[in-house]
Amino acid sequence: MILFFRTPTKSVIATEVSQELPSEDIQKLSWLYGEATVENEENLKGCFIGPRREMITPWSTNAVEITQNMGLTGVLRIEEYFPVKDENAEYDPMLQRMYKGLDQEIFTVNIKPQPIVHIENLEEYNEKEGLALSREEMDYLLKVEKDLGRKLTDSEVFGFAQINSEHCRHKIFGGTFIIDGQEMESSLFQMIKKTTARILTRSSPPIKIM
């Protein structure tokens, strides 16, 4: 069940609950939402911009935790929606969507899992999906494929690409550091770690108590 609260600024805070709330708890939520008033209708007409139903926002997670600290039980999700003139209003499609009315299904996600896809051509898949796998990495995956005796799946290849990415592995900063043909004692990443180690081991001057 979803309750709709209208705030003084006219936004709508949708509150999903697992059970019917007593009037005392509804009053607490109204106070929490800045003296919002609960709507009598289960469905609201008009156009609204709000978070995508597939993504529970950090704001929602914090809001639900606040209700728990207030002693409220049964609150599952809280999201805020902003009324707009019509469906031509601008919004960020990566994080938001346009709702033509708010109903009891705004949090319902009807997505069926996609079938498993086995990669027939690793080079083409790497280029198509922009995974930025190096030749060395693709050779490694081809060896894994041979050892397993089957083609790798799309989720396996995609997961490897993310976990083995520069962002996660620091391959460039952790690689061999060469200046004018001479290999340095430490990689760039090791040099950064040395600085941190020296700061942590440096003895602090005694604190004088006046």
Residue frames as a rotation matrix with the C-alpha (Angstrom) as fourth column:
MET 1
0.578 0.816 0.000 0.00
0.816 -0.578 0.000 0.00
0.000 0.000 -1.000 0.00
ILE 2
-0.575 -0.759 0.307 1.25
0.768 -0.630 -0.119 3.49
0.283 0.167 0.944 -0.89
LEU 3
0.444 0.633 -0.634 0.21
0.784 -0.617 -0.067 6.65
-0.433 -0.468 -0.770 0.94
PHE 4
-0.122 -0.433 0.893 0.62
0.780 -0.599 -0.183 10.04
0.614 0.674 0.411 -0.74
PHE 5
0.218 0.085 -0.972 1.54
0.802 -0.583 0.129 13.10
-0.556 -0.808 -0.195 1.30
ARG 6
0.459 -0.013 0.889 1.28
0.651 -0.676 -0.346 16.61
0.605 0.737 -0.301 -0.19
THR 7
-0.295 -0.672 -0.680 3.96
0.942 -0.322 -0.090 18.93
-0.158 -0.667 0.728 1.18
PRO 8
0.348 0.413 -0.841 3.54
0.370 -0.885 -0.281 22.71
-0.861 -0.214 -0.461 1.61
THR 9
-0.416 -0.568 -0.710 5.69
-0.474 -0.531 0.702 23.15
-0.776 0.629 -0.048 -1.54
LYS 10
0.426 0.791 -0.440 3.21
-0.826 0.141 -0.546 20.93
-0.370 0.596 0.713 -3.47
SER 11
-0.512 -0.573 -0.640 5.59
-0.734 0.679 -0.020 18.03
0.446 0.460 -0.768 -3.98
VAL 12
0.668 0.744 -0.013 4.25
-0.666 0.605 0.437 14.54
0.333 -0.283 0.899 -3.27
ILE 13
-0.514 -0.797 0.317 5.98
-0.856 0.453 -0.249 12.12
0.055 -0.399 -0.915 -0.93
ALA 14
0.423 0.617 -0.663 4.97
-0.584 0.745 0.321 8.54
0.693 0.252 0.676 -1.68
THR 15
-0.401 -0.497 0.770 5.28
-0.914 0.278 -0.297 6.24
-0.066 -0.822 -0.565 1.32
GLU 16
0.025 0.351 -0.936 5.04
-0.427 0.850 0.307 2.49
0.904 0.392 0.172 0.84
VAL 17
-0.321 -0.044 0.946 3.88
-0.940 0.140 -0.313 0.60
-0.119 -0.989 -0.086 3.93
SER 18
-0.862 -0.072 -0.501 3.40
-0.186 0.966 0.181 -3.09
0.471 0.249 -0.846 4.60
GLN 19
-0.469 0.727 -0.502 0.32
0.878 0.446 -0.175 -2.56
0.097 -0.523 -0.847 6.76
GLU 20
0.344 0.662 0.666 -2.37
0.451 -0.739 0.501 -0.03
0.823 0.128 -0.553 7.50
LEU 21
-0.709 -0.704 -0.043 -0.92
0.425 -0.377 -0.823 2.66
0.563 -0.602 0.566 9.75
PRO 22
0.078 0.710 -0.700 -2.75
0.986 -0.159 -0.052 4.02
-0.148 -0.686 -0.712 12.78
SER 23
0.763 0.325 0.558 -3.69
0.463 -0.878 -0.121 7.70
0.451 0.351 -0.821 12.67
GLU 24
0.838 -0.498 -0.221 -0.97
-0.040 -0.461 0.886 8.50
-0.544 -0.734 -0.406 15.21
ASP 25
-0.057 -0.897 0.439 1.74
0.580 0.328 0.746 7.15
-0.812 0.297 0.502 12.88
ILE 26
0.193 0.202 0.960 0.28
0.948 -0.290 -0.129 9.05
0.253 0.935 -0.247 9.93
GLN 27
0.985 0.163 0.052 0.45
0.138 -0.935 0.326 12.25
0.102 -0.314 -0.944 11.98
LYS 28
0.433 -0.898 -0.077 4.12
0.118 -0.028 0.993 11.52
-0.893 -0.439 0.094 12.74
LEU 29
-0.194 -0.480 0.855 4.84
0.908 0.242 0.342 11.11
-0.371 0.843 0.389 9.04
SER 30
0.622 0.485 0.615 3.02
0.675 -0.730 -0.107 14.34
0.397 0.482 -0.781 8.26
TRP 31
0.913 -0.348 -0.215 5.22
-0.094 -0.689 0.718 16.11
-0.398 -0.635 -0.662 10.80
LEU 32
0.097 -0.932 0.349 8.34
0.420 0.357 0.834 14.44
-0.902 0.065 0.426 9.39
TYR 33
-0.183 -0.100 0.978 7.45
0.983 0.000 0.184 15.64
-0.019 0.995 0.098 5.90
GLY 34
-0.958 -0.288 0.011 7.21
0.288 -0.957 -0.021 19.27
0.017 -0.017 1.000 7.02
GLU 35
-0.488 0.855 -0.175 3.54
-0.166 -0.288 -0.943 19.31
-0.857 -0.431 0.282 8.01
ALA 36
-0.900 0.184 -0.396 2.42
-0.372 0.151 0.916 17.56
0.228 0.971 -0.067 4.85
THR 37
-0.103 0.935 0.339 -1.18
-0.834 0.104 -0.542 16.48
-0.543 -0.339 0.769 4.43
VAL 38
-0.763 -0.144 0.630 -2.11
0.076 0.948 0.309 12.93
-0.642 0.284 -0.713 3.50
GLU 39
-0.662 0.516 -0.544 -4.11
-0.732 -0.289 0.616 12.57
0.161 0.806 0.569 0.28
ASN 40
-0.030 0.751 0.660 -7.42
-0.630 0.498 -0.595 10.71
-0.776 -0.434 0.458 0.43
GLU 41
0.766 0.334 -0.549 -7.04
-0.642 0.356 -0.679 9.37
-0.032 0.873 0.487 -3.12
GLU 42
0.506 -0.580 0.638 -5.06
0.167 0.792 0.587 6.22
-0.846 -0.190 0.498 -3.90
ASN 43
-0.061 -0.487 0.871 -4.21
0.989 0.089 0.118 7.58
-0.135 0.869 0.476 -7.37
LEU 44
0.105 0.013 -0.994 -3.13
0.194 -0.981 0.008 11.13
-0.975 -0.194 -0.106 -8.17
LYS 45
0.675 0.206 0.708 -3.67
0.724 -0.004 -0.689 12.76
-0.139 0.979 -0.152 -11.56
GLY 46
0.880 -0.372 -0.295 -1.21
-0.399 -0.916 -0.034 15.01
-0.258 0.148 -0.955 -13.35
CYS 47
0.640 -0.745 -0.185 2.40
0.191 0.388 -0.902 14.83
0.744 0.542 0.391 -14.50
PHE 48
0.892 -0.388 0.230 5.20
-0.329 -0.211 0.920 14.29
-0.309 -0.897 -0.316 -12.00
ILE 49
0.337 -0.871 -0.356 8.96
-0.377 0.222 -0.899 13.92
0.863 0.438 -0.254 -12.16
GLY 50
0.679 -0.099 0.727 10.49
-0.702 0.200 0.683 11.49
-0.213 -0.975 0.066 -9.72
PRO 51
-0.357 -0.901 0.244 13.08
-0.791 0.431 0.434 8.76
-0.496 -0.038 -0.867 -9.25
ARG 52
-0.258 0.193 -0.947 13.01
-0.710 0.627 0.321 5.70
0.655 0.755 -0.025 -11.43
ARG 53
0.666 0.655 0.358 11.07
-0.723 0.448 0.526 2.88
0.184 -0.609 0.771 -9.84
GLU 54
0.729 -0.412 -0.547 13.98
0.222 0.898 -0.379 0.47
0.647 0.155 0.746 -10.35
MET 55
-0.330 -0.944 0.010 16.35
0.419 -0.157 -0.894 2.52
0.846 -0.291 0.447 -8.17
ILE 56
0.703 0.446 -0.554 15.75
0.685 -0.215 0.696 3.09
0.191 -0.869 -0.456 -4.46
THR 57
0.412 -0.547 0.729 17.39
-0.023 -0.806 -0.592 6.45
0.911 0.228 -0.345 -3.82
PRO 58
-0.579 -0.668 -0.468 19.86
0.545 0.111 -0.831 7.09
0.607 -0.736 0.300 -0.96
TRP 59
-0.712 0.408 0.572 17.38
-0.570 -0.811 -0.132 9.75
0.410 -0.420 0.810 0.19
SER 60
0.347 0.895 -0.279 14.74
-0.578 0.439 0.688 7.04
0.739 -0.078 0.670 0.54
THR 61
0.099 -0.394 -0.914 17.06
0.487 0.820 -0.301 4.76
0.868 -0.416 0.273 2.50
ASN 62
-0.885 -0.463 0.049 17.85
0.217 -0.503 -0.837 7.54
0.412 -0.730 0.545 4.96
ALA 63
-0.432 0.802 0.412 14.21
-0.768 -0.567 0.298 8.56
0.473 -0.188 0.861 5.26
VAL 64
0.444 0.581 -0.682 13.09
-0.170 0.802 0.573 5.01
0.880 -0.138 0.455 6.03
GLU 65
-0.294 -0.646 -0.704 15.80
0.653 0.402 -0.642 4.73
0.698 -0.648 0.304 8.69
ILE 66
-0.877 0.032 0.480 14.57
-0.284 -0.839 -0.463 7.95
0.388 -0.543 0.745 10.27
THR 67
0.120 0.991 0.055 11.04
-0.740 0.052 0.670 6.52
0.661 -0.121 0.740 10.54
GLN 68
0.319 -0.076 -0.945 12.48
0.362 0.931 0.047 3.45
0.876 -0.357 0.324 12.25
ASN 69
-0.736 -0.646 -0.202 14.30
0.470 -0.273 -0.840 5.66
0.487 -0.713 0.504 14.76
MET 70
-0.630 0.599 0.494 10.96
-0.665 -0.745 0.056 7.38
0.401 -0.293 0.868 15.38
GLY 71
-0.729 0.313 0.609 9.47
-0.307 0.646 -0.699 4.04
-0.612 -0.696 -0.375 16.38
LEU 72
0.270 0.828 -0.492 7.40
-0.876 -0.001 -0.482 3.60
-0.400 0.561 0.725 13.22
THR 73
-0.542 -0.391 0.744 7.12
-0.102 0.909 0.403 0.10
-0.834 0.143 -0.533 11.78
GLY 74
0.173 0.649 0.741 6.08
0.612 0.519 -0.597 -1.13
-0.772 0.557 -0.307 8.37
VAL 75
0.712 0.006 -0.703 7.53
-0.425 -0.792 -0.437 1.72
-0.559 0.610 -0.561 6.26
LEU 76
0.538 -0.449 0.714 9.25
0.601 0.798 0.048 0.14
-0.591 0.403 0.699 3.25
ARG 77
-0.439 -0.665 0.604 10.14
0.898 -0.319 0.302 2.97
-0.008 0.676 0.737 0.86
ILE 78
0.456 0.506 -0.732 9.79
0.467 -0.836 -0.287 6.75
-0.757 -0.211 -0.618 0.65
GLU 79
-0.527 -0.601 0.601 10.29
0.839 -0.254 0.482 8.79
-0.137 0.758 0.638 -2.53
GLU 80
-0.117 0.437 -0.892 9.49
0.172 -0.875 -0.452 12.39
-0.978 -0.206 0.027 -3.50
TYR 81
-0.274 0.162 0.948 7.78
0.958 0.134 0.254 13.46
-0.086 0.978 -0.192 -6.74
PHE 82
-0.621 -0.048 -0.782 7.50
0.144 -0.988 -0.053 16.96
-0.770 -0.145 0.621 -8.18
PRO 83
0.375 0.853 0.364 4.49
0.616 0.064 -0.785 18.14
-0.693 0.518 -0.502 -10.19
VAL 84
-0.800 -0.564 -0.205 5.16
0.183 -0.554 0.812 19.65
-0.572 0.612 0.547 -13.63
LYS 85
-0.324 0.702 -0.634 2.95
-0.720 -0.618 -0.316 21.37
-0.614 0.355 0.706 -16.19
ASP 86
0.774 0.557 -0.301 3.00
-0.616 0.555 -0.559 18.56
-0.144 0.618 0.773 -18.75
GLU 87
0.784 -0.423 0.455 5.03
0.331 0.904 0.269 15.63
-0.525 -0.060 0.849 -20.06
ASN 88
0.681 -0.545 0.488 7.31
0.420 -0.254 -0.871 17.97
0.599 0.799 0.056 -22.04
ALA 89
0.873 -0.366 0.323 9.08
-0.487 -0.606 0.629 19.15
-0.034 -0.707 -0.707 -18.87
GLU 90
0.190 -0.902 -0.388 12.83
-0.511 0.246 -0.823 18.51
0.838 0.354 -0.415 -18.73
TYR 91
0.780 -0.047 0.624 14.30
-0.559 0.394 0.730 15.84
-0.280 -0.918 0.281 -16.45
ASP 92
-0.288 -0.950 -0.118 17.35
-0.952 0.271 0.144 13.60
-0.105 0.154 -0.982 -16.16
PRO 93
0.579 0.621 -0.529 16.40
-0.703 0.709 0.062 10.23
0.413 0.336 0.847 -17.74
MET 94
-0.303 -0.759 -0.577 19.39
-0.190 0.641 -0.743 8.54
0.934 -0.115 -0.339 -16.10
LEU 95
-0.985 -0.130 -0.117 17.98
0.097 0.148 -0.984 9.11
0.145 -0.980 -0.133 -12.62
GLN 96
-0.551 0.826 -0.121 14.39
-0.336 -0.352 -0.874 10.20
-0.764 -0.441 0.471 -13.13
ARG 97
-0.819 0.386 0.424 11.33
0.566 0.425 0.706 9.47
0.092 0.819 -0.567 -15.20
MET 98
-0.753 0.646 0.126 8.11
-0.614 -0.758 0.219 11.17
0.237 0.087 0.968 -16.15
TYR 99
-0.833 0.553 0.006 5.02
0.486 0.736 -0.471 9.84
-0.265 -0.390 -0.882 -14.39
LYS 100
-0.658 0.730 0.187 1.61
-0.334 -0.505 0.796 10.48
0.675 0.461 0.576 -15.91
GLY 101
0.526 0.802 0.283 -0.16
-0.580 0.096 0.809 10.18
0.622 -0.589 0.516 -12.62
LEU 102
-0.681 -0.682 0.267 0.89
-0.651 0.396 -0.648 8.45
0.336 -0.615 -0.713 -9.41
ASP 103
0.450 0.857 -0.253 -0.75
-0.646 0.508 0.570 5.16
0.616 -0.093 0.782 -8.54
GLN 104
0.696 -0.093 0.712 -0.22
-0.592 0.487 0.642 2.10
-0.406 -0.868 0.284 -6.37
GLU 105
0.857 -0.373 0.356 2.17
0.482 0.823 -0.300 0.58
-0.181 0.428 0.885 -8.94
ILE 106
0.853 -0.517 0.071 4.85
-0.421 -0.762 -0.492 3.31
0.309 0.390 -0.868 -9.00
PHE 107
0.074 -0.859 0.506 7.29
-0.928 0.127 0.351 1.07
-0.366 -0.496 -0.788 -7.09
THR 108
0.600 0.231 0.766 6.41
-0.074 0.969 -0.234 -2.13
-0.796 0.084 0.599 -8.95
VAL 109
-0.205 -0.749 -0.629 9.16
-0.882 -0.138 0.451 -3.45
-0.425 0.648 -0.633 -11.22
ASN 110
0.693 0.473 0.544 8.12
-0.159 0.836 -0.525 -5.98
-0.704 0.277 0.654 -13.85
ILE 111
0.245 -0.707 -0.663 11.44
-0.968 -0.140 -0.208 -6.90
0.054 0.693 -0.719 -15.42
LYS 112
0.974 0.072 0.213 12.11
-0.079 0.997 0.027 -10.46
-0.211 -0.043 0.977 -16.49
PRO 113
0.167 -0.983 0.071 15.74
-0.231 0.031 0.972 -11.65
-0.959 -0.179 -0.222 -16.42
GLN 114
0.421 -0.121 -0.899 17.40
-0.906 -0.104 -0.410 -11.71
-0.044 0.987 -0.153 -19.81
PRO 115
0.997 -0.074 0.020 18.52
0.076 0.994 -0.084 -15.13
-0.014 0.085 0.996 -21.11
ILE 116
0.340 -0.940 0.017 22.16
0.011 0.022 1.000 -16.10
-0.940 -0.340 0.018 -20.67
VAL 117
0.945 -0.094 -0.313 24.23
-0.325 -0.200 -0.924 -15.09
0.024 0.975 -0.219 -23.69
HIS 118
0.465 -0.836 0.292 27.37
0.503 0.521 0.690 -17.04
-0.729 -0.174 0.662 -24.58
ILE 119
0.452 -0.381 -0.807 30.02
-0.568 -0.820 0.069 -14.93
-0.688 0.427 -0.587 -26.31
GLU 120
0.858 -0.095 0.504 30.89
0.404 0.731 -0.549 -16.39
-0.316 0.675 0.666 -29.69
ASN 121
0.250 -0.786 0.566 33.47
0.692 -0.264 -0.672 -13.76
0.677 0.559 0.478 -30.65
LEU 122
0.312 -0.166 -0.936 35.27
0.894 -0.283 0.348 -12.13
-0.323 -0.945 0.060 -27.73
GLU 123
-0.746 -0.666 -0.018 37.01
0.607 -0.691 0.392 -9.48
-0.274 0.281 0.920 -29.85
GLU 124
-0.541 0.624 0.563 33.75
0.321 -0.466 0.825 -8.30
0.777 0.627 0.051 -31.42
TYR 125
0.468 0.744 -0.477 31.96
0.722 -0.011 0.691 -8.29
0.509 -0.668 -0.542 -28.05
ASN 126
-0.106 -0.623 -0.775 34.78
0.892 -0.403 0.202 -6.27
-0.439 -0.670 0.599 -26.49
GLU 127
-0.934 -0.256 0.251 34.50
0.353 -0.775 0.524 -3.66
0.060 0.578 0.814 -29.24
LYS 128
-0.257 0.931 0.259 30.70
0.406 -0.140 0.903 -3.59
0.877 0.337 -0.343 -29.25
GLU 129
0.635 0.566 -0.526 30.32
0.667 -0.056 0.743 -3.12
0.391 -0.823 -0.413 -25.47
GLY 130
0.429 -0.527 0.733 33.35
-0.273 -0.850 -0.451 -0.84
0.861 -0.007 -0.509 -25.07
LEU 131
0.965 -0.015 -0.260 34.95
0.235 0.482 0.844 -3.03
0.113 -0.876 0.469 -22.39
ALA 132
0.601 -0.789 0.128 38.49
-0.727 -0.606 -0.324 -1.85
0.333 0.101 -0.938 -23.24
LEU 133
0.814 -0.353 0.461 39.97
0.023 0.813 0.582 -5.31
-0.580 -0.463 0.670 -22.73
SER 134
0.102 -0.870 -0.482 43.62
-0.893 -0.294 0.341 -5.50
-0.439 0.396 -0.807 -23.77
ARG 135
0.258 -0.100 -0.961 45.01
-0.701 0.665 -0.257 -8.21
0.664 0.740 0.101 -26.02
GLU 136
-0.781 -0.616 -0.099 46.63
-0.341 0.555 -0.759 -9.82
0.523 -0.559 -0.644 -22.99
GLU 137
-0.592 0.633 0.499 43.33
-0.606 0.059 -0.794 -9.85
-0.532 -0.772 0.349 -21.09
MET 138
0.417 0.773 -0.478 41.44
-0.901 0.283 -0.328 -11.34
-0.118 0.568 0.815 -24.03
ASP 139
-0.145 -0.550 -0.822 44.08
-0.533 0.744 -0.404 -14.04
0.834 0.380 -0.401 -24.43
TYR 140
-0.924 -0.166 0.345 43.63
-0.383 0.358 -0.852 -14.86
0.018 -0.919 -0.395 -20.75
LEU 141
-0.126 0.967 0.221 39.85
-0.756 0.051 -0.652 -15.11
-0.642 -0.250 0.725 -21.15
LEU 142
0.382 0.209 -0.900 40.25
-0.841 0.482 -0.244 -17.32
0.383 0.851 0.360 -24.22
LYS 143
-0.640 -0.658 -0.396 42.45
-0.367 0.715 -0.595 -19.63
0.675 -0.235 -0.699 -22.15
VAL 144
-0.745 0.458 0.486 39.83
-0.477 0.144 -0.867 -19.73
-0.467 -0.877 0.111 -19.39
GLU 145
0.255 0.868 -0.427 37.24
-0.926 0.092 -0.366 -20.51
-0.278 0.488 0.827 -22.05
LYS 146
0.038 -0.345 -0.938 39.37
-0.641 0.712 -0.288 -23.39
0.767 0.612 -0.194 -23.31
ASP 147
-0.901 -0.429 0.064 39.99
-0.300 0.510 -0.806 -24.73
0.313 -0.746 -0.588 -19.79
LEU 148
-0.462 0.812 0.357 36.26
-0.595 0.015 -0.804 -24.66
-0.658 -0.584 0.476 -19.01
GLY 149
-0.879 0.090 0.469 35.38
0.363 0.764 0.533 -26.30
-0.310 0.639 -0.704 -22.28
ARG 150
0.167 0.957 0.237 32.62
0.971 -0.118 -0.207 -23.81
-0.170 0.264 -0.949 -23.07
LYS 151
-0.209 -0.133 0.969 32.01
0.495 -0.869 -0.013 -20.26
0.844 0.476 0.247 -24.25
LEU 152
-0.860 -0.102 -0.500 32.07
0.491 -0.427 -0.759 -17.53
-0.136 -0.899 0.417 -21.59
THR 153
0.169 0.983 0.072 28.81
0.986 -0.169 0.000 -15.74
0.012 0.071 -0.997 -20.79
ASP 154
0.164 -0.039 0.986 28.19
0.372 -0.923 -0.098 -12.03
0.914 0.383 -0.137 -21.19
SER 155
0.919 0.214 0.330 27.97
-0.208 -0.448 0.870 -11.50
0.334 -0.868 -0.367 -17.42
GLU 156
0.677 -0.731 -0.086 31.29
0.621 0.504 0.601 -13.33
-0.396 -0.460 0.795 -16.86
VAL 157
-0.091 -0.727 0.681 33.13
0.939 -0.291 -0.186 -11.23
0.333 0.622 0.709 -19.45
PHE 158
0.346 0.304 0.888 31.51
0.111 -0.953 0.283 -7.97
0.932 0.001 -0.363 -18.32
GLY 159
0.999 0.039 -0.029 32.29
0.030 -0.037 0.999 -8.73
0.038 -0.999 -0.038 -14.67
PHE 160
0.337 -0.941 0.035 35.92
0.897 0.332 0.292 -9.50
-0.286 -0.068 0.956 -15.48
ALA 161
-0.042 -0.344 0.938 36.23
0.709 -0.672 -0.215 -6.24
0.704 0.656 0.271 -17.44
GLN 162
0.654 0.356 0.667 35.02
-0.151 -0.803 0.576 -4.22
0.741 -0.478 -0.472 -14.46
ILE 163
0.959 -0.279 -0.044 37.00
0.127 0.285 0.950 -6.01
-0.252 -0.917 0.308 -11.75
ASN 164
0.192 -0.947 0.257 40.17
0.879 0.282 0.384 -5.99
-0.436 0.152 0.887 -13.84
SER 165
0.732 0.156 0.663 39.75
0.526 -0.748 -0.405 -2.38
0.432 0.645 -0.630 -14.96
GLU 166
-0.300 -0.863 0.407 42.30
0.400 -0.501 -0.768 0.37
0.866 -0.068 0.495 -14.43
HIS 167
0.095 0.431 0.897 40.03
-0.597 -0.696 0.398 1.94
0.796 -0.574 0.192 -11.83
CYS 168
0.923 0.350 0.161 40.03
-0.342 0.552 0.761 -1.22
0.178 -0.757 0.629 -9.69
ARG 169
0.768 -0.635 -0.084 43.52
0.640 0.765 0.073 -2.57
0.017 -0.110 0.994 -10.32
HIS 170
0.775 -0.504 -0.380 45.59
-0.382 -0.854 0.353 0.62
-0.502 -0.129 -0.855 -10.82
LYS 171
0.701 -0.484 0.524 47.53
0.634 0.759 -0.147 -1.21
-0.327 0.436 0.839 -13.54
ILE 172
0.555 -0.507 0.659 49.16
0.339 -0.586 -0.736 1.94
0.759 0.632 -0.154 -14.91
PHE 173
0.522 -0.337 0.783 50.11
-0.716 -0.673 0.187 3.42
0.464 -0.658 -0.593 -11.51
GLY 174
0.667 -0.257 0.699 51.19
-0.434 0.629 0.645 -0.03
-0.605 -0.734 0.308 -10.32
GLY 175
0.943 -0.288 0.168 53.21
0.311 0.578 -0.754 -0.82
0.120 0.763 0.635 -13.45
THR 176
0.126 -0.985 -0.116 56.94
0.958 0.090 0.272 -0.55
-0.257 -0.145 0.955 -13.99
PHE 177
0.915 0.135 -0.380 58.10
0.119 -0.991 -0.066 3.07
-0.385 0.015 -0.923 -13.76
ILE 178
0.132 -0.885 0.447 60.85
0.950 0.242 0.199 3.84
-0.285 0.398 0.872 -16.29
ILE 179
0.863 0.034 -0.503 62.56
-0.028 -0.993 -0.115 7.21
-0.504 0.114 -0.856 -16.78
ASP 180
0.408 -0.711 -0.572 65.05
-0.909 -0.373 -0.185 7.72
-0.082 0.596 -0.799 -19.63
GLY 181
0.274 -0.238 -0.932 65.30
-0.475 0.809 -0.347 3.97
0.836 0.537 0.109 -20.09
GLN 182
-0.795 -0.599 -0.095 66.08
-0.183 0.387 -0.904 3.29
0.578 -0.701 -0.417 -16.43
GLU 183
0.120 0.863 -0.491 63.65
0.367 0.421 0.829 1.36
0.922 -0.280 -0.266 -14.24
MET 184
-0.148 -0.089 0.985 62.85
-0.699 -0.695 -0.168 3.15
0.699 -0.714 0.041 -11.02
GLU 185
-0.957 -0.291 0.000 62.93
-0.190 0.623 -0.759 1.47
0.221 -0.726 -0.651 -7.65
SER 186
-0.603 0.798 0.006 59.21
0.274 0.214 -0.938 2.05
-0.749 -0.564 -0.347 -7.01
SER 187
-0.415 0.605 0.679 56.10
0.835 -0.042 0.548 2.28
0.360 0.795 -0.488 -9.13
LEU 188
-0.589 0.261 0.765 54.00
-0.190 -0.965 0.183 5.45
0.786 -0.038 0.617 -8.92
PHE 189
0.515 0.855 -0.065 51.51
-0.190 0.188 0.964 3.68
0.836 -0.484 0.259 -6.67
GLN 190
0.358 -0.478 -0.802 54.30
0.845 0.532 0.060 2.43
0.398 -0.699 0.595 -4.36
MET 191
-0.701 -0.625 0.342 55.64
0.462 -0.765 -0.449 5.98
0.542 -0.157 0.825 -4.12
ILE 192
-0.098 0.767 0.634 52.21
-0.447 -0.603 0.660 7.21
0.889 -0.219 0.402 -3.00
LYS 193
0.751 0.399 -0.527 52.02
0.197 0.626 0.754 4.46
0.631 -0.670 0.391 -0.40
LYS 194
-0.157 -0.893 -0.422 55.50
0.861 0.085 -0.501 5.32
0.484 -0.442 0.756 0.88
THR 195
-0.627 -0.017 0.779 54.39
-0.124 -0.985 -0.122 8.89
0.769 -0.173 0.616 1.54
THR 196
0.430 0.875 0.221 51.42
-0.468 0.007 0.884 7.66
0.772 -0.483 0.413 3.55
ALA 197
0.582 -0.263 -0.770 53.61
0.592 0.786 0.179 5.20
0.557 -0.560 0.613 5.49
ARG 198
-0.524 -0.850 0.054 56.08
0.617 -0.422 -0.664 7.94
0.588 -0.314 0.746 6.44
ILE 199
-0.334 0.492 0.804 53.29
-0.479 -0.823 0.305 10.20
0.812 -0.283 0.510 7.66
LEU 200
0.690 0.700 -0.184 51.85
-0.248 0.467 0.849 7.43
0.681 -0.540 0.496 9.82
THR 201
0.505 -0.565 -0.653 55.21
0.766 0.642 0.037 6.43
0.398 -0.518 0.757 11.33
ARG 202
-0.278 -0.621 0.733 56.45
0.167 -0.782 -0.600 9.97
0.946 -0.045 0.321 11.95
SER 203
-0.370 0.098 -0.924 56.67
0.920 0.178 -0.349 10.58
0.130 -0.979 -0.157 15.68
SER 204
0.434 0.632 0.642 54.43
0.446 -0.770 0.457 13.35
0.783 0.088 -0.616 16.97
PRO 205
-0.581 -0.647 0.495 55.80
-0.089 -0.553 -0.828 16.06
0.809 -0.525 0.264 19.28
PRO 206
-0.641 0.331 -0.693 54.70
0.762 0.383 -0.522 15.82
0.093 -0.862 -0.498 22.91
ILE 207
0.131 0.790 0.599 51.54
0.414 -0.593 0.691 17.71
0.901 0.158 -0.404 23.82
LYS 208
-0.886 -0.462 -0.036 52.06
0.256 -0.423 -0.869 20.35
0.387 -0.780 0.493 26.48
ILE 209
0.197 0.952 -0.235 49.26
0.798 -0.016 0.603 20.79
0.570 -0.306 -0.763 28.98
MET 210
-0.573 -0.396 0.717 49.22
0.042 -0.888 -0.457 24.35
0.818 -0.232 0.526 30.22
